[in-house]
Structure formats: C-alpha cells, structure tokens
Amino acid sequence: MENKTYQFKTNINCSGCVAVVKPHLDQAEGMGEWKVDTANKDKVLTVQSAGISEEQVMTTVQKAGYKIERLH
C-alpha cells in the first residue's frame, strides 16, 4: 500500500494539547509520521499514512477529545 498524506483542521492548539493527543496517535495502527502545526490558524494535523485511513485518524483524534475535520 502506498503511503498517503492526509491533512486535517483541528483544535489542537498548543504543545500541551499535542502531548495529550500524542499517545493516541502514536499507538494508532497504520500511523506513520504526524505533526501538528500549532502556528497555523487552522492547527493543521499532517499525517503520513502507513495504512491508516482518514476516518481512523479522525476517530483517534476525537477519542482524545479534540475536534478534527478534513482539509480539502
């Protein structure tokens, strides 16, 4: 499966928030590299997929207690 890059608008807006969501994202099956651009007004989460789907990423972030939507 080819690696895909997904981008999402979130409300993960500080390093403390990133620390809360980190274990959820790190443990998600099929997760590659990921990062949150907290300097961007849309708090963009960029995910390099190693098999994880957009829906799975969104569910993982929502379970951590944050809002997330696809960026088009």
HTML snippet that shows the backbone in 3Dmol.js (N, CA, C, O; Angstrom):
<script src="https://3Dmol.org/build/3Dmol-min.js"></script>
<div id="view" style="width:600px;height:400px;position:relative"></div>
<script>
const pdb = `
ATOM      1  N   MET A   1       0.851  -1.194   0.000  1.00  0.00           N
ATOM      2  CA  MET A   1       0.000   0.000   0.000  1.00  0.00           C
ATOM      3  C   MET A   1       0.887   1.246   0.000  1.00  0.00           C
ATOM      4  O   MET A   1       1.838   1.357   0.774  1.00  0.00           O
ATOM      5  N   GLU A   2       0.553   2.160  -0.875  1.00  0.00           N
ATOM      6  CA  GLU A   2       1.369   3.377  -0.942  1.00  0.00           C
ATOM      7  C   GLU A   2       1.075   4.282   0.249  1.00  0.00           C
ATOM      8  O   GLU A   2      -0.043   4.318   0.765  1.00  0.00           O
ATOM      9  N   ASN A   3       2.089   5.001   0.665  1.00  0.00           N
ATOM     10  CA  ASN A   3       1.899   5.937   1.767  1.00  0.00           C
ATOM     11  C   ASN A   3       1.183   7.172   1.263  1.00  0.00           C
ATOM     12  O   ASN A   3       1.531   7.727   0.221  1.00  0.00           O
ATOM     13  N   LYS A   4       0.183   7.594   2.012  1.00  0.00           N
ATOM     14  CA  LYS A   4      -0.578   8.784   1.653  1.00  0.00           C
ATOM     15  C   LYS A   4      -0.381   9.823   2.737  1.00  0.00           C
ATOM     16  O   LYS A   4      -0.068   9.506   3.885  1.00  0.00           O
ATOM     17  N   THR A   5      -0.575  11.079   2.340  1.00  0.00           N
ATOM     18  CA  THR A   5      -0.514  12.170   3.300  1.00  0.00           C
ATOM     19  C   THR A   5      -1.904  12.767   3.439  1.00  0.00           C
ATOM     20  O   THR A   5      -2.550  13.106   2.448  1.00  0.00           O
ATOM     21  N   TYR A   6      -2.353  12.889   4.672  1.00  0.00           N
ATOM     22  CA  TYR A   6      -3.663  13.493   4.957  1.00  0.00           C
ATOM     23  C   TYR A   6      -3.429  14.763   5.760  1.00  0.00           C
ATOM     24  O   TYR A   6      -2.482  14.860   6.540  1.00  0.00           O
ATOM     25  N   GLN A   7      -4.313  15.738   5.551  1.00  0.00           N
ATOM     26  CA  GLN A   7      -4.253  16.951   6.358  1.00  0.00           C
ATOM     27  C   GLN A   7      -5.636  17.246   6.922  1.00  0.00           C
ATOM     28  O   GLN A   7      -6.655  17.073   6.253  1.00  0.00           O
ATOM     29  N   PHE A   8      -5.639  17.693   8.167  1.00  0.00           N
ATOM     30  CA  PHE A   8      -6.875  17.960   8.878  1.00  0.00           C
ATOM     31  C   PHE A   8      -6.790  19.282   9.615  1.00  0.00           C
ATOM     32  O   PHE A   8      -5.721  19.688  10.070  1.00  0.00           O
ATOM     33  N   LYS A   9      -7.926  19.944   9.727  1.00  0.00           N
ATOM     34  CA  LYS A   9      -8.053  21.138  10.569  1.00  0.00           C
ATOM     35  C   LYS A   9      -8.472  20.632  11.947  1.00  0.00           C
ATOM     36  O   LYS A   9      -9.399  19.831  12.063  1.00  0.00           O
ATOM     37  N   THR A  10      -7.787  21.101  12.988  1.00  0.00           N
ATOM     38  CA  THR A  10      -8.083  20.625  14.344  1.00  0.00           C
ATOM     39  C   THR A  10      -8.172  21.800  15.312  1.00  0.00           C
ATOM     40  O   THR A  10      -7.979  22.954  14.931  1.00  0.00           O
ATOM     41  N   ASN A  11      -8.469  21.481  16.578  1.00  0.00           N
ATOM     42  CA  ASN A  11      -8.362  22.483  17.643  1.00  0.00           C
ATOM     43  C   ASN A  11      -7.266  22.090  18.633  1.00  0.00           C
ATOM     44  O   ASN A  11      -7.341  22.410  19.819  1.00  0.00           O
ATOM     45  N   ILE A  12      -6.249  21.392  18.128  1.00  0.00           N
ATOM     46  CA  ILE A  12      -5.063  21.032  18.926  1.00  0.00           C
ATOM     47  C   ILE A  12      -4.132  22.241  18.854  1.00  0.00           C
ATOM     48  O   ILE A  12      -3.349  22.373  17.913  1.00  0.00           O
ATOM     49  N   ASN A  13      -4.222  23.128  19.861  1.00  0.00           N
ATOM     50  CA  ASN A  13      -3.630  24.453  19.645  1.00  0.00           C
ATOM     51  C   ASN A  13      -2.406  24.793  20.481  1.00  0.00           C
ATOM     52  O   ASN A  13      -1.955  25.938  20.464  1.00  0.00           O
ATOM     53  N   CYS A  14      -1.860  23.833  21.207  1.00  0.00           N
ATOM     54  CA  CYS A  14      -0.651  24.143  21.993  1.00  0.00           C
ATOM     55  C   CYS A  14       0.136  22.862  22.227  1.00  0.00           C
ATOM     56  O   CYS A  14      -0.340  21.765  21.936  1.00  0.00           O
ATOM     57  N   SER A  15       1.333  23.012  22.749  1.00  0.00           N
ATOM     58  CA  SER A  15       2.171  21.832  22.980  1.00  0.00           C
ATOM     59  C   SER A  15       1.540  20.908  24.010  1.00  0.00           C
ATOM     60  O   SER A  15       1.734  19.694  23.947  1.00  0.00           O
ATOM     61  N   GLY A  16       0.791  21.458  24.956  1.00  0.00           N
ATOM     62  CA  GLY A  16       0.099  20.626  25.947  1.00  0.00           C
ATOM     63  C   GLY A  16      -0.950  19.750  25.286  1.00  0.00           C
ATOM     64  O   GLY A  16      -1.107  18.579  25.631  1.00  0.00           O
ATOM     65  N   CYS A  17      -1.675  20.337  24.322  1.00  0.00           N
ATOM     66  CA  CYS A  17      -2.691  19.574  23.578  1.00  0.00           C
ATOM     67  C   CYS A  17      -2.023  18.478  22.754  1.00  0.00           C
ATOM     68  O   CYS A  17      -2.516  17.352  22.694  1.00  0.00           O
ATOM     69  N   VAL A  18      -0.906  18.811  22.125  1.00  0.00           N
ATOM     70  CA  VAL A  18      -0.170  17.825  21.331  1.00  0.00           C
ATOM     71  C   VAL A  18       0.250  16.671  22.240  1.00  0.00           C
ATOM     72  O   VAL A  18       0.173  15.510  21.840  1.00  0.00           O
ATOM     73  N   ALA A  19       0.691  16.982  23.457  1.00  0.00           N
ATOM     74  CA  ALA A  19       1.118  15.948  24.402  1.00  0.00           C
ATOM     75  C   ALA A  19      -0.048  15.027  24.774  1.00  0.00           C
ATOM     76  O   ALA A  19       0.155  13.830  24.977  1.00  0.00           O
ATOM     77  N   VAL A  20      -1.263  15.573  24.865  1.00  0.00           N
ATOM     78  CA  VAL A  20      -2.442  14.764  25.190  1.00  0.00           C
ATOM     79  C   VAL A  20      -2.780  13.810  24.044  1.00  0.00           C
ATOM     80  O   VAL A  20      -3.093  12.642  24.273  1.00  0.00           O
ATOM     81  N   VAL A  21      -2.715  14.316  22.808  1.00  0.00           N
ATOM     82  CA  VAL A  21      -3.121  13.513  21.656  1.00  0.00           C
ATOM     83  C   VAL A  21      -2.011  12.559  21.189  1.00  0.00           C
ATOM     84  O   VAL A  21      -2.284  11.576  20.501  1.00  0.00           O
ATOM     85  N   LYS A  22      -0.771  12.852  21.563  1.00  0.00           N
ATOM     86  CA  LYS A  22       0.382  12.076  21.087  1.00  0.00           C
ATOM     87  C   LYS A  22       0.264  10.568  21.342  1.00  0.00           C
ATOM     88  O   LYS A  22       0.453   9.789  20.408  1.00  0.00           O
ATOM     89  N   PRO A  23      -0.042  10.124  22.573  1.00  0.00           N
ATOM     90  CA  PRO A  23      -0.105   8.666  22.768  1.00  0.00           C
ATOM     91  C   PRO A  23      -1.195   8.006  21.917  1.00  0.00           C
ATOM     92  O   PRO A  23      -1.034   6.870  21.471  1.00  0.00           O
ATOM     93  N   HIS A  24      -2.291   8.712  21.696  1.00  0.00           N
ATOM     94  CA  HIS A  24      -3.373   8.167  20.868  1.00  0.00           C
ATOM     95  C   HIS A  24      -2.894   7.979  19.433  1.00  0.00           C
ATOM     96  O   HIS A  24      -3.100   6.926  18.831  1.00  0.00           O
ATOM     97  N   LEU A  25      -2.254   9.011  18.897  1.00  0.00           N
ATOM     98  CA  LEU A  25      -1.781   8.928  17.510  1.00  0.00           C
ATOM     99  C   LEU A  25      -0.610   7.960  17.374  1.00  0.00           C
ATOM    100  O   LEU A  25      -0.532   7.212  16.400  1.00  0.00           O
ATOM    101  N   ASP A  26       0.294   7.971  18.340  1.00  0.00           N
ATOM    102  CA  ASP A  26       1.460   7.082  18.263  1.00  0.00           C
ATOM    103  C   ASP A  26       1.057   5.608  18.296  1.00  0.00           C
ATOM    104  O   ASP A  26       1.726   4.763  17.701  1.00  0.00           O
ATOM    105  N   GLN A  27      -0.042   5.303  18.993  1.00  0.00           N
ATOM    106  CA  GLN A  27      -0.459   3.904  19.130  1.00  0.00           C
ATOM    107  C   GLN A  27      -1.443   3.466  18.054  1.00  0.00           C
ATOM    108  O   GLN A  27      -1.791   2.288  17.983  1.00  0.00           O
ATOM    109  N   ALA A  28      -1.900   4.395  17.214  1.00  0.00           N
ATOM    110  CA  ALA A  28      -2.876   4.049  16.173  1.00  0.00           C
ATOM    111  C   ALA A  28      -2.227   3.142  15.134  1.00  0.00           C
ATOM    112  O   ALA A  28      -1.129   3.416  14.649  1.00  0.00           O
ATOM    113  N   GLU A  29      -2.917   2.067  14.804  1.00  0.00           N
ATOM    114  CA  GLU A  29      -2.389   1.112  13.837  1.00  0.00           C
ATOM    115  C   GLU A  29      -2.325   1.743  12.447  1.00  0.00           C
ATOM    116  O   GLU A  29      -3.285   2.372  12.001  1.00  0.00           O
ATOM    117  N   GLY A  30      -1.194   1.572  11.769  1.00  0.00           N
ATOM    118  CA  GLY A  30      -1.043   2.123  10.432  1.00  0.00           C
ATOM    119  C   GLY A  30      -0.603   3.574  10.401  1.00  0.00           C
ATOM    120  O   GLY A  30      -0.571   4.196   9.339  1.00  0.00           O
ATOM    121  N   MET A  31      -0.259   4.117  11.574  1.00  0.00           N
ATOM    122  CA  MET A  31       0.163   5.514  11.660  1.00  0.00           C
ATOM    123  C   MET A  31       1.638   5.631  11.310  1.00  0.00           C
ATOM    124  O   MET A  31       2.473   4.904  11.848  1.00  0.00           O
ATOM    125  N   GLY A  32       1.952   6.545  10.410  1.00  0.00           N
ATOM    126  CA  GLY A  32       3.344   6.848  10.112  1.00  0.00           C
ATOM    127  C   GLY A  32       3.742   8.084  10.908  1.00  0.00           C
ATOM    128  O   GLY A  32       3.412   8.205  12.088  1.00  0.00           O
ATOM    129  N   GLU A  33       4.446   8.990  10.262  1.00  0.00           N
ATOM    130  CA  GLU A  33       4.823  10.250  10.900  1.00  0.00           C
ATOM    131  C   GLU A  33       3.599  11.161  10.988  1.00  0.00           C
ATOM    132  O   GLU A  33       2.699  11.084  10.152  1.00  0.00           O
ATOM    133  N   TRP A  34       3.572  12.014  11.994  1.00  0.00           N
ATOM    134  CA  TRP A  34       2.499  13.005  12.076  1.00  0.00           C
ATOM    135  C   TRP A  34       3.036  14.230  12.793  1.00  0.00           C
ATOM    136  O   TRP A  34       3.991  14.150  13.566  1.00  0.00           O
ATOM    137  N   LYS A  35       2.402  15.371  12.522  1.00  0.00           N
ATOM    138  CA  LYS A  35       2.767  16.596  13.231  1.00  0.00           C
ATOM    139  C   LYS A  35       1.595  17.562  13.199  1.00  0.00           C
ATOM    140  O   LYS A  35       0.751  17.509  12.304  1.00  0.00           O
ATOM    141  N   VAL A  36       1.557  18.442  14.186  1.00  0.00           N
ATOM    142  CA  VAL A  36       0.527  19.482  14.247  1.00  0.00           C
ATOM    143  C   VAL A  36       1.219  20.825  14.120  1.00  0.00           C
ATOM    144  O   VAL A  36       2.151  21.127  14.866  1.00  0.00           O
ATOM    145  N   ASP A  37       0.760  21.631  13.171  1.00  0.00           N
ATOM    146  CA  ASP A  37       1.290  22.990  13.002  1.00  0.00           C
ATOM    147  C   ASP A  37       0.462  23.932  13.854  1.00  0.00           C
ATOM    148  O   ASP A  37      -0.524  24.502  13.387  1.00  0.00           O
ATOM    149  N   THR A  38       0.874  24.096  15.126  1.00  0.00           N
ATOM    150  CA  THR A  38       0.098  24.931  16.045  1.00  0.00           C
ATOM    151  C   THR A  38       0.227  26.418  15.724  1.00  0.00           C
ATOM    152  O   THR A  38      -0.541  27.225  16.248  1.00  0.00           O
ATOM    153  N   ALA A  39       1.181  26.796  14.875  1.00  0.00           N
ATOM    154  CA  ALA A  39       1.323  28.193  14.460  1.00  0.00           C
ATOM    155  C   ALA A  39       0.310  28.562  13.382  1.00  0.00           C
ATOM    156  O   ALA A  39       0.011  29.740  13.187  1.00  0.00           O
ATOM    157  N   ASN A  40      -0.218  27.564  12.683  1.00  0.00           N
ATOM    158  CA  ASN A  40      -1.205  27.792  11.631  1.00  0.00           C
ATOM    159  C   ASN A  40      -2.557  28.059  12.282  1.00  0.00           C
ATOM    160  O   ASN A  40      -2.903  27.409  13.269  1.00  0.00           O
ATOM    161  N   LYS A  41      -3.323  29.003  11.747  1.00  0.00           N
ATOM    162  CA  LYS A  41      -4.617  29.325  12.361  1.00  0.00           C
ATOM    163  C   LYS A  41      -5.575  28.145  12.363  1.00  0.00           C
ATOM    164  O   LYS A  41      -6.472  28.079  13.204  1.00  0.00           O
ATOM    165  N   ASP A  42      -5.399  27.212  11.432  1.00  0.00           N
ATOM    166  CA  ASP A  42      -6.257  26.026  11.364  1.00  0.00           C
ATOM    167  C   ASP A  42      -5.705  24.843  12.158  1.00  0.00           C
ATOM    168  O   ASP A  42      -6.305  23.768  12.163  1.00  0.00           O
ATOM    169  N   LYS A  43      -4.542  25.038  12.843  1.00  0.00           N
ATOM    170  CA  LYS A  43      -3.940  23.974  13.660  1.00  0.00           C
ATOM    171  C   LYS A  43      -3.878  22.670  12.864  1.00  0.00           C
ATOM    172  O   LYS A  43      -4.446  21.653  13.261  1.00  0.00           O
ATOM    173  N   VAL A  44      -3.183  22.724  11.746  1.00  0.00           N
ATOM    174  CA  VAL A  44      -3.200  21.633  10.775  1.00  0.00           C
ATOM    175  C   VAL A  44      -2.419  20.415  11.265  1.00  0.00           C
ATOM    176  O   VAL A  44      -1.236  20.494  11.597  1.00  0.00           O
ATOM    177  N   LEU A  45      -3.125  19.290  11.297  1.00  0.00           N
ATOM    178  CA  LEU A  45      -2.513  17.995  11.587  1.00  0.00           C
ATOM    179  C   LEU A  45      -2.182  17.346  10.255  1.00  0.00           C
ATOM    180  O   LEU A  45      -3.067  17.135   9.426  1.00  0.00           O
ATOM    181  N   THR A  46      -0.904  17.028  10.047  1.00  0.00           N
ATOM    182  CA  THR A  46      -0.464  16.339   8.838  1.00  0.00           C
ATOM    183  C   THR A  46      -0.061  14.923   9.233  1.00  0.00           C
ATOM    184  O   THR A  46       0.744  14.723  10.142  1.00  0.00           O
ATOM    185  N   VAL A  47      -0.629  13.953   8.542  1.00  0.00           N
ATOM    186  CA  VAL A  47      -0.378  12.541   8.844  1.00  0.00           C
ATOM    187  C   VAL A  47       0.196  11.850   7.617  1.00  0.00           C
ATOM    188  O   VAL A  47      -0.367  11.939   6.526  1.00  0.00           O
ATOM    189  N   GLN A  48       1.315  11.162   7.798  1.00  0.00           N
ATOM    190  CA  GLN A  48       1.847  10.266   6.771  1.00  0.00           C
ATOM    191  C   GLN A  48       1.277   8.893   7.094  1.00  0.00           C
ATOM    192  O   GLN A  48       1.637   8.293   8.106  1.00  0.00           O
ATOM    193  N   SER A  49       0.400   8.398   6.249  1.00  0.00           N
ATOM    194  CA  SER A  49      -0.249   7.112   6.497  1.00  0.00           C
ATOM    195  C   SER A  49       0.673   5.952   6.164  1.00  0.00           C
ATOM    196  O   SER A  49       1.374   5.959   5.152  1.00  0.00           O
ATOM    197  N   ALA A  50       0.656   4.958   7.038  1.00  0.00           N
ATOM    198  CA  ALA A  50       1.320   3.685   6.751  1.00  0.00           C
ATOM    199  C   ALA A  50       0.230   2.615   6.725  1.00  0.00           C
ATOM    200  O   ALA A  50       0.447   1.473   7.130  1.00  0.00           O
ATOM    201  N   GLY A  51      -0.946   3.012   6.238  1.00  0.00           N
ATOM    202  CA  GLY A  51      -2.077   2.106   6.150  1.00  0.00           C
ATOM    203  C   GLY A  51      -3.325   2.624   6.849  1.00  0.00           C
ATOM    204  O   GLY A  51      -4.424   2.140   6.580  1.00  0.00           O
ATOM    205  N   ILE A  52      -3.174   3.602   7.744  1.00  0.00           N
ATOM    206  CA  ILE A  52      -4.323   4.157   8.450  1.00  0.00           C
ATOM    207  C   ILE A  52      -5.170   4.981   7.477  1.00  0.00           C
ATOM    208  O   ILE A  52      -4.634   5.616   6.568  1.00  0.00           O
ATOM    209  N   SER A  53      -6.482   4.971   7.669  1.00  0.00           N
ATOM    210  CA  SER A  53      -7.379   5.748   6.803  1.00  0.00           C
ATOM    211  C   SER A  53      -7.677   7.107   7.428  1.00  0.00           C
ATOM    212  O   SER A  53      -7.439   7.318   8.617  1.00  0.00           O
ATOM    213  N   GLU A  54      -8.197   8.024   6.619  1.00  0.00           N
ATOM    214  CA  GLU A  54      -8.590   9.338   7.137  1.00  0.00           C
ATOM    215  C   GLU A  54      -9.593   9.184   8.272  1.00  0.00           C
ATOM    216  O   GLU A  54      -9.489   9.858   9.297  1.00  0.00           O
ATOM    217  N   GLU A  55     -10.565   8.292   8.085  1.00  0.00           N
ATOM    218  CA  GLU A  55     -11.605   8.092   9.099  1.00  0.00           C
ATOM    219  C   GLU A  55     -11.007   7.612  10.416  1.00  0.00           C
ATOM    220  O   GLU A  55     -11.424   8.041  11.492  1.00  0.00           O
ATOM    221  N   GLN A  56     -10.020   6.714  10.320  1.00  0.00           N
ATOM    222  CA  GLN A  56      -9.382   6.210  11.543  1.00  0.00           C
ATOM    223  C   GLN A  56      -8.614   7.316  12.266  1.00  0.00           C
ATOM    224  O   GLN A  56      -8.610   7.373  13.495  1.00  0.00           O
ATOM    225  N   VAL A  57      -7.964   8.191  11.498  1.00  0.00           N
ATOM    226  CA  VAL A  57      -7.255   9.313  12.117  1.00  0.00           C
ATOM    227  C   VAL A  57      -8.255  10.216  12.834  1.00  0.00           C
ATOM    228  O   VAL A  57      -8.024  10.637  13.967  1.00  0.00           O
ATOM    229  N   MET A  58      -9.359  10.505  12.168  1.00  0.00           N
ATOM    230  CA  MET A  58     -10.362  11.396  12.755  1.00  0.00           C
ATOM    231  C   MET A  58     -10.953  10.789  14.032  1.00  0.00           C
ATOM    232  O   MET A  58     -11.131  11.489  15.028  1.00  0.00           O
ATOM    233  N   THR A  59     -11.249   9.513  14.002  1.00  0.00           N
ATOM    234  CA  THR A  59     -11.792   8.834  15.182  1.00  0.00           C
ATOM    235  C   THR A  59     -10.795   8.872  16.334  1.00  0.00           C
ATOM    236  O   THR A  59     -11.177   9.097  17.482  1.00  0.00           O
ATOM    237  N   THR A  60      -9.523   8.653  16.031  1.00  0.00           N
ATOM    238  CA  THR A  60      -8.470   8.655  17.051  1.00  0.00           C
ATOM    239  C   THR A  60      -8.370  10.018  17.730  1.00  0.00           C
ATOM    240  O   THR A  60      -8.275  10.098  18.955  1.00  0.00           O
ATOM    241  N   VAL A  61      -8.392  11.084  16.940  1.00  0.00           N
ATOM    242  CA  VAL A  61      -8.289  12.438  17.498  1.00  0.00           C
ATOM    243  C   VAL A  61      -9.548  12.778  18.309  1.00  0.00           C
ATOM    244  O   VAL A  61      -9.458  13.399  19.368  1.00  0.00           O
ATOM    245  N   GLN A  62     -10.707  12.372  17.811  1.00  0.00           N
ATOM    246  CA  GLN A  62     -11.952  12.633  18.542  1.00  0.00           C
ATOM    247  C   GLN A  62     -11.974  11.893  19.877  1.00  0.00           C
ATOM    248  O   GLN A  62     -12.454  12.431  20.875  1.00  0.00           O
ATOM    249  N   LYS A  63     -11.459  10.665  19.903  1.00  0.00           N
ATOM    250  CA  LYS A  63     -11.386   9.902  21.160  1.00  0.00           C
ATOM    251  C   LYS A  63     -10.480  10.601  22.161  1.00  0.00           C
ATOM    252  O   LYS A  63     -10.686  10.494  23.370  1.00  0.00           O
ATOM    253  N   ALA A  64      -9.475  11.320  21.660  1.00  0.00           N
ATOM    254  CA  ALA A  64      -8.563  12.070  22.543  1.00  0.00           C
ATOM    255  C   ALA A  64      -9.216  13.358  23.048  1.00  0.00           C
ATOM    256  O   ALA A  64      -8.669  14.033  23.920  1.00  0.00           O
ATOM    257  N   GLY A  65     -10.397  13.700  22.495  1.00  0.00           N
ATOM    258  CA  GLY A  65     -11.148  14.848  22.984  1.00  0.00           C
ATOM    259  C   GLY A  65     -10.997  16.106  22.145  1.00  0.00           C
ATOM    260  O   GLY A  65     -11.291  17.202  22.622  1.00  0.00           O
ATOM    261  N   TYR A  66     -10.546  15.971  20.913  1.00  0.00           N
ATOM    262  CA  TYR A  66     -10.335  17.148  20.060  1.00  0.00           C
ATOM    263  C   TYR A  66     -11.210  17.105  18.828  1.00  0.00           C
ATOM    264  O   TYR A  66     -11.634  16.042  18.376  1.00  0.00           O
ATOM    265  N   LYS A  67     -11.471  18.297  18.291  1.00  0.00           N
ATOM    266  CA  LYS A  67     -12.216  18.422  17.053  1.00  0.00           C
ATOM    267  C   LYS A  67     -11.279  18.245  15.870  1.00  0.00           C
ATOM    268  O   LYS A  67     -10.110  18.627  15.921  1.00  0.00           O
ATOM    269  N   ILE A  68     -11.810  17.662  14.806  1.00  0.00           N
ATOM    270  CA  ILE A  68     -10.993  17.441  13.613  1.00  0.00           C
ATOM    271  C   ILE A  68     -11.898  17.402  12.402  1.00  0.00           C
ATOM    272  O   ILE A  68     -12.994  16.845  12.459  1.00  0.00           O
ATOM    273  N   GLU A  69     -11.449  17.987  11.311  1.00  0.00           N
ATOM    274  CA  GLU A  69     -12.170  17.886  10.045  1.00  0.00           C
ATOM    275  C   GLU A  69     -11.161  17.849   8.901  1.00  0.00           C
ATOM    276  O   GLU A  69     -10.038  18.338   9.028  1.00  0.00           O
ATOM    277  N   ARG A  70     -11.579  17.261   7.783  1.00  0.00           N
ATOM    278  CA  ARG A  70     -10.679  17.164   6.632  1.00  0.00           C
ATOM    279  C   ARG A  70     -10.374  18.547   6.072  1.00  0.00           C
ATOM    280  O   ARG A  70     -11.235  19.427   6.053  1.00  0.00           O
ATOM    281  N   LEU A  71      -9.152  18.724   5.621  1.00  0.00           N
ATOM    282  CA  LEU A  71      -8.785  19.901   4.828  1.00  0.00           C
ATOM    283  C   LEU A  71      -8.829  19.486   3.370  1.00  0.00           C
ATOM    284  O   LEU A  71      -8.307  18.434   2.999  1.00  0.00           O
ATOM    285  N   HIS A  72      -9.443  20.303   2.556  1.00  0.00           N
ATOM    286  CA  HIS A  72      -9.555  19.942   1.128  1.00  0.00           C
ATOM    287  C   HIS A  72      -8.622  20.789   0.301  1.00  0.00           C
ATOM    288  O   HIS A  72      -8.569  20.638  -0.919  1.00  0.00           O
TER     289      HIS A  72
END
`;
const viewer = $3Dmol.createViewer("view");
viewer.addModel(pdb, "pdb");
viewer.setStyle({}, {cartoon: {color: "spectrum"}});
viewer.zoomTo();
viewer.render();
</script>
